[in-house]
Amino acid sequence: MTMVEMLLGLGGRRWTKGGNDRVYIPVSLSCDLIGLCVSRYGSGNVSSATLNGDRISNTMAREMLSDLDGIYYDVAADKFASCHGVASALRARLASAVAS
């Protein structure tokens, strides 16, 4: 199974235009893959969060959620595009899943 097939099977959306070929990954899937669990107030603000079971600040959770919004896999370049190292964490998790 290729990375594209796996991402599409997990709920990713493929987009191609002007020479670009990307698979956009839902924030909820990205959170699951990196181990980010977020609870929210009724207003939508973060009330608590953990990363791989360890409590993190609400500010850090908001920043991570912002980084995960719009993350995509660039098919031609064979890499994820994101900020602050989130892409490398996703790549490592998905690469180990593909190898299994």
A tleap script that builds the chain and sets N, CA, C and O, in Angstrom:
source leaprc.protein.ff14SB
mol = sequence {
  NMET THR MET VAL GLU MET LEU LEU GLY LEU
  GLY GLY ARG ARG TRP THR LYS GLY GLY ASN
  ASP ARG VAL TYR ILE PRO VAL SER LEU SER
  CYS ASP LEU ILE GLY LEU CYS VAL SER ARG
  TYR GLY SER GLY ASN VAL SER SER ALA THR
  LEU ASN GLY ASP ARG ILE SER ASN THR MET
  ALA ARG GLU MET LEU SER ASP LEU ASP GLY
  ILE TYR TYR ASP VAL ALA ALA ASP LYS PHE
  ALA SER CYS HIE GLY VAL ALA SER ALA LEU
  ARG ALA ARG LEU ALA SER ALA VAL ALA CSER
}
set mol.1.N position { 0.853 -1.179 0.000 }
set mol.1.CA position { 0.000 0.000 0.000 }
set mol.1.C position { 0.896 1.239 0.000 }
set mol.1.O position { 1.850 1.323 0.773 }
set mol.2.N position { 0.587 2.180 -0.856 }
set mol.2.CA position { 1.369 3.414 -0.923 }
set mol.2.C position { 0.878 4.408 0.123 }
set mol.2.O position { -0.193 4.237 0.704 }
set mol.3.N position { 1.671 5.441 0.352 }
set mol.3.CA position { 1.291 6.490 1.294 }
set mol.3.C position { -0.005 7.160 0.847 }
set mol.3.O position { -0.873 7.441 1.673 }
set mol.4.N position { -0.142 7.413 -0.441 }
set mol.4.CA position { -1.356 8.058 -0.964 }
set mol.4.C position { -2.575 7.184 -0.702 }
set mol.4.O position { -3.599 7.678 -0.229 }
set mol.5.N position { -2.479 5.899 -1.002 }
set mol.5.CA position { -3.602 4.983 -0.783 }
set mol.5.C position { -3.983 4.934 0.692 }
set mol.5.O position { -5.164 4.928 1.039 }
set mol.6.N position { -2.974 4.899 1.553 }
set mol.6.CA position { -3.254 4.837 2.985 }
set mol.6.C position { -3.935 6.122 3.459 }
set mol.6.O position { -4.918 6.066 4.197 }
set mol.7.N position { -3.417 7.276 3.038 }
set mol.7.CA position { -4.009 8.541 3.465 }
set mol.7.C position { -5.440 8.692 2.964 }
set mol.7.O position { -6.310 9.162 3.697 }
set mol.8.N position { -5.684 8.299 1.730 }
set mol.8.CA position { -7.047 8.365 1.193 }
set mol.8.C position { -7.964 7.414 1.961 }
set mol.8.O position { -9.115 7.747 2.242 }
set mol.9.N position { -7.456 6.242 2.296 }
set mol.9.CA position { -8.238 5.278 3.062 }
set mol.9.C position { -8.553 5.754 4.469 }
set mol.9.O position { -9.544 5.332 5.066 }
set mol.10.N position { -7.711 6.634 4.999 }
set mol.10.CA position { -7.912 7.170 6.344 }
set mol.10.C position { -8.748 8.442 6.360 }
set mol.10.O position { -8.996 9.016 7.420 }
set mol.11.N position { -9.181 8.881 5.186 }
set mol.11.CA position { -10.044 10.060 5.124 }
set mol.11.C position { -9.419 11.285 4.494 }
set mol.11.O position { -10.024 12.357 4.499 }
set mol.12.N position { -8.216 11.148 3.950 }
set mol.12.CA position { -7.579 12.276 3.271 }
set mol.12.C position { -8.323 12.647 2.000 }
set mol.12.O position { -9.061 11.835 1.442 }
set mol.13.N position { -8.124 13.882 1.544 }
set mol.13.CA position { -8.756 14.353 0.310 }
set mol.13.C position { -7.665 14.702 -0.693 }
set mol.13.O position { -6.762 15.478 -0.379 }
set mol.14.N position { -7.738 14.138 -1.893 }
set mol.14.CA position { -6.726 14.401 -2.916 }
set mol.14.C position { -7.106 15.633 -3.724 }
set mol.14.O position { -8.268 15.830 -4.078 }
set mol.15.N position { -6.103 16.458 -4.007 }
set mol.15.CA position { -6.296 17.682 -4.773 }
set mol.15.C position { -5.168 17.784 -5.787 }
set mol.15.O position { -3.991 17.688 -5.437 }
set mol.16.N position { -5.540 17.980 -7.047 }
set mol.16.CA position { -4.550 18.176 -8.105 }
set mol.16.C position { -4.942 19.400 -8.916 }
set mol.16.O position { -6.101 19.567 -9.296 }
set mol.17.N position { -3.958 20.251 -9.175 }
set mol.17.CA position { -4.206 21.439 -9.985 }
set mol.17.C position { -2.864 22.102 -10.292 }
set mol.17.O position { -1.998 22.203 -9.422 }
set mol.18.N position { -2.702 22.547 -11.525 }
set mol.18.CA position { -1.521 23.293 -11.915 }
set mol.18.C position { -0.207 22.594 -11.603 }
set mol.18.O position { 0.755 23.244 -11.195 }
set mol.19.N position { -0.152 21.299 -11.785 }
set mol.19.CA position { 1.069 20.560 -11.516 }
set mol.19.C position { 1.238 20.129 -10.067 }
set mol.19.O position { 2.196 19.431 -9.737 }
set mol.20.N position { 0.332 20.533 -9.212 }
set mol.20.CA position { 0.364 20.111 -7.807 }
set mol.20.C position { -0.453 18.850 -7.627 }
set mol.20.O position { -1.502 18.688 -8.250 }
set mol.21.N position { 0.022 17.963 -6.782 }
set mol.21.CA position { -0.705 16.738 -6.436 }
set mol.21.C position { -0.540 16.555 -4.933 }
set mol.21.O position { 0.538 16.203 -4.453 }
set mol.22.N position { -1.618 16.797 -4.201 }
set mol.22.CA position { -1.570 16.779 -2.741 }
set mol.22.C position { -2.706 15.943 -2.168 }
set mol.22.O position { -3.770 15.800 -2.771 }
set mol.23.N position { -2.448 15.399 -0.991 }
set mol.23.CA position { -3.496 14.747 -0.211 }
set mol.23.C position { -3.591 15.519 1.098 }
set mol.23.O position { -2.675 15.483 1.920 }
set mol.24.N position { -4.709 16.218 1.284 }
set mol.24.CA position { -4.931 16.987 2.508 }
set mol.24.C position { -5.438 16.054 3.594 }
set mol.24.O position { -6.273 15.182 3.352 }
set mol.25.N position { -4.917 16.255 4.789 }
set mol.25.CA position { -5.200 15.356 5.904 }
set mol.25.C position { -6.096 16.070 6.912 }
set mol.25.O position { -5.782 17.181 7.339 }
set mol.26.N position { -7.212 15.440 7.299 }
set mol.26.CA position { -8.094 16.067 8.294 }
set mol.26.C position { -7.363 16.277 9.627 }
set mol.26.O position { -6.542 15.451 10.026 }
set mol.27.N position { -7.662 17.366 10.299 }
set mol.27.CA position { -7.037 17.669 11.586 }
set mol.27.C position { -7.278 16.530 12.574 }
set mol.27.O position { -6.375 16.169 13.329 }
set mol.28.N position { -8.467 15.968 12.579 }
set mol.28.CA position { -8.767 14.888 13.531 }
set mol.28.C position { -7.848 13.687 13.316 }
set mol.28.O position { -7.408 13.067 14.285 }
set mol.29.N position { -7.557 13.355 12.071 }
set mol.29.CA position { -6.653 12.247 11.773 }
set mol.29.C position { -5.232 12.592 12.210 }
set mol.29.O position { -4.544 11.757 12.798 }
set mol.30.N position { -4.795 13.803 11.930 }
set mol.30.CA position { -3.455 14.230 12.337 }
set mol.30.C position { -3.309 14.158 13.852 }
set mol.30.O position { -2.279 13.714 14.359 }
set mol.31.N position { -4.334 14.594 14.573 }
set mol.31.CA position { -4.310 14.530 16.035 }
set mol.31.C position { -4.171 13.088 16.507 }
set mol.31.O position { -3.364 12.796 17.390 }
set mol.32.N position { -4.944 12.202 15.930 }
set mol.32.CA position { -4.859 10.788 16.299 }
set mol.32.C position { -3.462 10.235 16.046 }
set mol.32.O position { -2.923 9.495 16.869 }
set mol.33.N position { -2.885 10.590 14.919 }
set mol.33.CA position { -1.581 10.047 14.535 }
set mol.33.C position { -0.442 10.526 15.433 }
set mol.33.O position { 0.491 9.770 15.703 }
set mol.34.N position { -0.509 11.761 15.891 }
set mol.34.CA position { 0.581 12.255 16.745 }
set mol.34.C position { 0.247 12.124 18.227 }
set mol.34.O position { 1.075 12.459 19.074 }
set mol.35.N position { -0.953 11.641 18.555 }
set mol.35.CA position { -1.319 11.420 19.949 }
set mol.35.C position { -1.814 12.646 20.680 }
set mol.35.O position { -1.665 12.747 21.898 }
set mol.36.N position { -2.404 13.586 19.949 }
set mol.36.CA position { -2.939 14.800 20.557 }
set mol.36.C position { -4.424 14.610 20.843 }
set mol.36.O position { -5.217 14.366 19.934 }
set mol.37.N position { -4.790 14.725 22.127 }
set mol.37.CA position { -6.198 14.636 22.534 }
set mol.37.C position { -6.594 15.974 23.142 }
set mol.37.O position { -5.934 16.478 24.051 }
set mol.38.N position { -7.683 16.544 22.628 }
set mol.38.CA position { -8.118 17.873 23.055 }
set mol.38.C position { -9.566 17.817 23.493 }
set mol.38.O position { -10.416 17.262 22.797 }
set mol.39.N position { -9.845 18.401 24.664 }
set mol.39.CA position { -11.218 18.604 25.131 }
set mol.39.C position { -11.525 20.077 24.963 }
set mol.39.O position { -10.658 20.937 25.117 }
set mol.40.N position { -12.778 20.348 24.645 }
set mol.40.CA position { -13.160 21.744 24.382 }
set mol.40.C position { -14.358 22.150 25.224 }
set mol.40.O position { -15.187 21.329 25.615 }
set mol.41.N position { -14.418 23.456 25.488 }
set mol.41.CA position { -15.600 24.049 26.089 }
set mol.41.C position { -16.676 24.153 25.017 }
set mol.41.O position { -16.387 23.945 23.838 }
set mol.42.N position { -17.897 24.469 25.395 }
set mol.42.CA position { -18.980 24.673 24.443 }
set mol.42.C position { -18.667 25.765 23.425 }
set mol.42.O position { -19.195 25.744 22.314 }
set mol.43.N position { -17.820 26.712 23.793 }
set mol.43.CA position { -17.444 27.807 22.905 }
set mol.43.C position { -16.465 27.358 21.824 }
set mol.43.O position { -16.244 28.070 20.844 }
set mol.44.N position { -15.878 26.171 22.007 }
set mol.44.CA position { -14.882 25.671 21.060 }
set mol.44.C position { -13.459 25.877 21.530 }
set mol.44.O position { -12.529 25.315 20.952 }
set mol.45.N position { -13.273 26.678 22.575 }
set mol.45.CA position { -11.930 26.881 23.120 }
set mol.45.C position { -11.426 25.606 23.788 }
set mol.45.O position { -12.213 24.799 24.283 }
set mol.46.N position { -10.114 25.436 23.795 }
set mol.46.CA position { -9.501 24.262 24.410 }
set mol.46.C position { -9.659 24.336 25.923 }
set mol.46.O position { -9.299 25.340 26.538 }
set mol.47.N position { -10.196 23.274 26.527 }
set mol.47.CA position { -10.329 23.234 27.983 }
set mol.47.C position { -9.216 22.404 28.618 }
set mol.47.O position { -8.805 22.683 29.744 }
set mol.48.N position { -8.723 21.386 27.905 }
set mol.48.CA position { -7.582 20.601 28.372 }
set mol.48.C position { -7.034 19.817 27.191 }
set mol.48.O position { -7.726 19.595 26.197 }
set mol.49.N position { -5.766 19.397 27.318 }
set mol.49.CA position { -5.155 18.656 26.223 }
set mol.49.C position { -4.013 17.781 26.730 }
set mol.49.O position { -3.345 18.095 27.716 }
set mol.50.N position { -3.815 16.671 26.017 }
set mol.50.CA position { -2.678 15.795 26.290 }
set mol.50.C position { -1.997 15.454 24.969 }
set mol.50.O position { -2.627 15.425 23.912 }
set mol.51.N position { -0.704 15.199 25.059 }
set mol.51.CA position { 0.069 14.753 23.915 }
set mol.51.C position { 0.747 13.458 24.332 }
set mol.51.O position { 1.601 13.448 25.219 }
set mol.52.N position { 0.358 12.371 23.686 }
set mol.52.CA position { 0.853 11.036 24.045 }
set mol.52.C position { 0.652 10.748 25.527 }
set mol.52.O position { 1.505 10.144 26.177 }
set mol.53.N position { -0.496 11.193 26.053 }
set mol.53.CA position { -0.853 10.921 27.439 }
set mol.53.C position { -0.322 11.909 28.449 }
set mol.53.O position { -0.712 11.856 29.615 }
set mol.54.N position { 0.559 12.815 28.041 }
set mol.54.CA position { 1.120 13.816 28.950 }
set mol.54.C position { 0.378 15.139 28.789 }
set mol.54.O position { 0.161 15.611 27.673 }
set mol.55.N position { -0.006 15.726 29.910 }
set mol.55.CA position { -0.738 16.997 29.890 }
set mol.55.C position { 0.119 18.082 29.253 }
set mol.55.O position { 1.306 18.201 29.557 }
set mol.56.N position { -0.484 18.874 28.368 }
set mol.56.CA position { 0.175 20.026 27.769 }
set mol.56.C position { -0.704 21.249 27.996 }
set mol.56.O position { -1.882 21.120 28.328 }
set mol.57.N position { -0.140 22.416 27.819 }
set mol.57.CA position { -0.905 23.648 28.040 }
set mol.57.C position { -1.936 23.833 26.927 }
set mol.57.O position { -1.781 23.332 25.813 }
set mol.58.N position { -2.968 24.554 27.260 }
set mol.58.CA position { -3.997 24.867 26.268 }
set mol.58.C position { -3.413 25.688 25.126 }
set mol.58.O position { -3.813 25.526 23.973 }
set mol.59.N position { -2.474 26.565 25.442 }
set mol.59.CA position { -1.820 27.374 24.415 }
set mol.59.C position { -1.068 26.489 23.438 }
set mol.59.O position { -1.167 26.671 22.225 }
set mol.60.N position { -0.317 25.531 23.962 }
set mol.60.CA position { 0.425 24.616 23.093 }
set mol.60.C position { -0.536 23.805 22.227 }
set mol.60.O position { -0.274 23.583 21.045 }
set mol.61.N position { -1.640 23.365 22.810 }
set mol.61.CA position { -2.626 22.600 22.046 }
set mol.61.C position { -3.201 23.450 20.917 }
set mol.61.O position { -3.337 22.968 19.792 }
set mol.62.N position { -3.541 24.713 21.203 }
set mol.62.CA position { -4.062 25.605 20.156 }
set mol.62.C position { -3.045 25.791 19.040 }
set mol.62.O position { -3.401 25.777 17.862 }
set mol.63.N position { -1.780 25.966 19.409 }
set mol.63.CA position { -0.727 26.139 18.406 }
set mol.63.C position { -0.577 24.885 17.544 }
set mol.63.O position { -0.420 24.974 16.326 }
set mol.64.N position { -0.626 23.727 18.181 }
set mol.64.CA position { -0.506 22.475 17.427 }
set mol.64.C position { -1.696 22.288 16.486 }
set mol.64.O position { -1.530 21.871 15.340 }
set mol.65.N position { -2.890 22.598 16.976 }
set mol.65.CA position { -4.081 22.490 16.123 }
set mol.65.C position { -3.975 23.424 14.929 }
set mol.65.O position { -4.379 23.074 13.819 }
set mol.66.N position { -3.434 24.607 15.158 }
set mol.66.CA position { -3.237 25.560 14.066 }
set mol.66.C position { -2.246 25.012 13.046 }
set mol.66.O position { -2.451 25.151 11.840 }
set mol.67.N position { -1.161 24.384 13.532 }
set mol.67.CA position { -0.162 23.794 12.641 }
set mol.67.C position { -0.743 22.641 11.830 }
set mol.67.O position { -0.368 22.436 10.675 }
set mol.68.N position { -1.651 21.898 12.431 }
set mol.68.CA position { -2.230 20.730 11.757 }
set mol.68.C position { -3.288 21.113 10.724 }
set mol.68.O position { -3.587 20.333 9.820 }
set mol.69.N position { -3.850 22.310 10.858 }
set mol.69.CA position { -4.867 22.755 9.917 }
set mol.69.C position { -4.216 23.031 8.559 }
set mol.69.O position { -3.355 23.904 8.446 }
set mol.70.N position { -4.624 22.299 7.545 }
set mol.70.CA position { -4.091 22.497 6.206 }
set mol.70.C position { -2.861 21.670 5.893 }
set mol.70.O position { -2.251 21.849 4.839 }
set mol.71.N position { -2.479 20.758 6.796 }
set mol.71.CA position { -1.325 19.913 6.511 }
set mol.71.C position { -1.658 19.002 5.335 }
set mol.71.O position { -2.778 18.506 5.212 }
set mol.72.N position { -0.664 18.791 4.474 }
set mol.72.CA position { -0.902 17.924 3.321 }
set mol.72.C position { 0.352 17.127 2.989 }
set mol.72.O position { 1.467 17.466 3.387 }
set mol.73.N position { 0.120 16.059 2.246 }
set mol.73.CA position { 1.195 15.226 1.746 }
set mol.73.C position { 1.399 15.598 0.285 }
set mol.73.O position { 0.480 15.484 -0.525 }
set mol.74.N position { 2.610 16.045 -0.050 }
set mol.74.CA position { 2.959 16.404 -1.420 }
set mol.74.C position { 3.406 15.129 -2.120 }
set mol.74.O position { 4.477 14.595 -1.832 }
set mol.75.N position { 2.576 14.645 -3.042 }
set mol.75.CA position { 2.828 13.360 -3.697 }
set mol.75.C position { 4.125 13.390 -4.491 }
set mol.75.O position { 4.926 12.462 -4.382 }
set mol.76.N position { 4.354 14.429 -5.287 }
set mol.76.CA position { 5.546 14.506 -6.133 }
set mol.76.C position { 6.826 14.578 -5.310 }
set mol.76.O position { 7.822 13.942 -5.658 }
set mol.77.N position { 6.810 15.343 -4.227 }
set mol.77.CA position { 7.999 15.511 -3.395 }
set mol.77.C position { 8.136 14.410 -2.348 }
set mol.77.O position { 9.181 14.288 -1.709 }
set mol.78.N position { 7.090 13.611 -2.168 }
set mol.78.CA position { 7.068 12.533 -1.177 }
set mol.78.C position { 7.380 13.063 0.223 }
set mol.78.O position { 8.237 12.529 0.927 }
set mol.79.N position { 6.662 14.136 0.615 }
set mol.79.CA position { 6.857 14.685 1.948 }
set mol.79.C position { 5.608 15.419 2.409 }
set mol.79.O position { 4.761 15.818 1.609 }
set mol.80.N position { 5.520 15.585 3.723 }
set mol.80.CA position { 4.435 16.338 4.316 }
set mol.80.C position { 4.843 17.794 4.422 }
set mol.80.O position { 6.020 18.101 4.611 }
set mol.81.N position { 3.885 18.684 4.302 }
set mol.81.CA position { 4.141 20.112 4.442 }
set mol.81.C position { 3.426 20.624 5.682 }
set mol.81.O position { 2.206 20.508 5.804 }
set mol.82.N position { 4.209 21.199 6.610 }
set mol.82.CA position { 3.644 21.800 7.811 }
set mol.82.C position { 4.714 22.622 8.500 }
set mol.82.O position { 5.825 22.763 7.991 }
set mol.83.N position { 4.377 23.162 9.653 }
set mol.83.CA position { 5.312 23.981 10.430 }
set mol.83.C position { 5.711 23.271 11.720 }
set mol.83.O position { 5.060 22.315 12.142 }
set mol.84.N position { 6.756 23.736 12.322 }
set mol.84.CA position { 7.147 23.375 13.682 }
set mol.84.C position { 7.379 21.884 13.931 }
set mol.84.O position { 7.133 21.409 15.040 }
set mol.85.N position { 7.841 21.141 12.941 }
set mol.85.CA position { 8.200 19.752 13.160 }
set mol.85.C position { 7.053 18.769 13.186 }
set mol.85.O position { 7.277 17.571 13.358 }
set mol.86.N position { 5.834 19.239 13.022 }
set mol.86.CA position { 4.691 18.335 13.047 }
set mol.86.C position { 4.763 17.348 11.892 }
set mol.86.O position { 4.388 16.185 12.044 }
set mol.87.N position { 5.237 17.795 10.752 }
set mol.87.CA position { 5.310 16.922 9.581 }
set mol.87.C position { 6.217 15.729 9.831 }
set mol.87.O position { 5.900 14.615 9.413 }
set mol.88.N position { 7.323 15.941 10.498 }
set mol.88.CA position { 8.235 14.825 10.734 }
set mol.88.C position { 7.603 13.788 11.654 }
set mol.88.O position { 7.826 12.591 11.476 }
set mol.89.N position { 6.823 14.224 12.629 }
set mol.89.CA position { 6.140 13.285 13.512 }
set mol.89.C position { 5.107 12.475 12.737 }
set mol.89.O position { 4.994 11.264 12.929 }
set mol.90.N position { 4.347 13.143 11.856 }
set mol.90.CA position { 3.367 12.435 11.036 }
set mol.90.C position { 4.057 11.452 10.100 }
set mol.90.O position { 3.617 10.312 9.950 }
set mol.91.N position { 5.131 11.894 9.477 }
set mol.91.CA position { 5.854 11.041 8.524 }
set mol.91.C position { 6.345 9.769 9.216 }
set mol.91.O position { 6.209 8.673 8.672 }
set mol.92.N position { 6.907 9.911 10.396 }
set mol.92.CA position { 7.419 8.746 11.124 }
set mol.92.C position { 6.300 7.775 11.475 }
set mol.92.O position { 6.468 6.564 11.331 }
set mol.93.N position { 5.169 8.283 11.932 }
set mol.93.CA position { 4.036 7.414 12.303 }
set mol.93.C position { 3.481 6.696 11.083 }
set mol.93.O position { 3.215 5.495 11.131 }
set mol.94.N position { 3.306 7.435 9.982 }
set mol.94.CA position { 2.722 6.828 8.771 }
set mol.94.C position { 3.702 5.896 8.082 }
set mol.94.O position { 3.289 4.868 7.545 }
set mol.95.N position { 4.968 6.220 8.083 }
set mol.95.CA position { 5.956 5.351 7.460 }
set mol.95.C position { 6.005 4.012 8.171 }
set mol.95.O position { 6.142 2.977 7.518 }
set mol.96.N position { 5.896 4.005 9.484 }
set mol.96.CA position { 5.905 2.741 10.220 }
set mol.96.C position { 4.628 1.946 9.941 }
set mol.96.O position { 4.655 0.716 9.934 }
set mol.97.N position { 3.527 2.633 9.715 }
set mol.97.CA position { 2.275 1.946 9.383 }
set mol.97.C position { 2.330 1.332 8.003 }
set mol.97.O position { 1.817 0.232 7.795 }
set mol.98.N position { 2.951 2.030 7.041 }
set mol.98.CA position { 3.074 1.509 5.677 }
set mol.98.C position { 3.968 0.281 5.661 }
set mol.98.O position { 3.703 -0.675 4.932 }
set mol.99.N position { 5.029 0.304 6.462 }
set mol.99.CA position { 5.981 -0.812 6.497 }
set mol.99.C position { 5.375 -2.061 7.115 }
set mol.99.O position { 5.825 -3.171 6.831 }
set mol.100.N position { 4.362 -1.896 7.957 }
set mol.100.CA position { 3.743 -3.053 8.638 }
set mol.100.C position { 2.915 -3.908 7.706 }
set mol.100.O position { 2.339 -4.908 8.134 }
savepdb mol mol.pdb
quit
